[in-house]
């Protein structure tokens, strides 16, 4: 029975598999394993006599080192957005004043915001009353009645 041998391009195939996994799963985890597989493949290409055990150990050490370096770098360099509410549509409306689209009865009503109708919770009041959005819970706004002097 012959001994199993890993050729350099096997590592590059592993790198490709890790890149596909990175596309399917978020988090920059498999990207660093792919980089480690590429480096391991290059090392095996340069020194073909490296045993399978050493190749696996090299890949493991490179993977762990790359992942830990990324985690350290990511903690030090937190990405901040100039549009933090871009994907939080409801949160964009906190503090804005709207007219009721449907009267609030038993604590529930509706407001029209741009081209959408949003459910609201608050004290009972008549249609066309001005209300201010104070919080968002899922797709429901918490509102308070606004006096004309508060505008």
Secondary structure, DSSP 8 states (H G I E B T S, - for coil): -------HHHHHHHHHHHHHHHHHS-SSSHHHHHHHHHHHHHHHHH-TT--HHHHHHHHHHHHHHHHHHHHHHHHHS----S-TTTT-TGGGGTT-EEEEEEEEETTEEEEEETTEEEEEESS-B-TT-EEEEEEEETTEEEEEE--GGG-
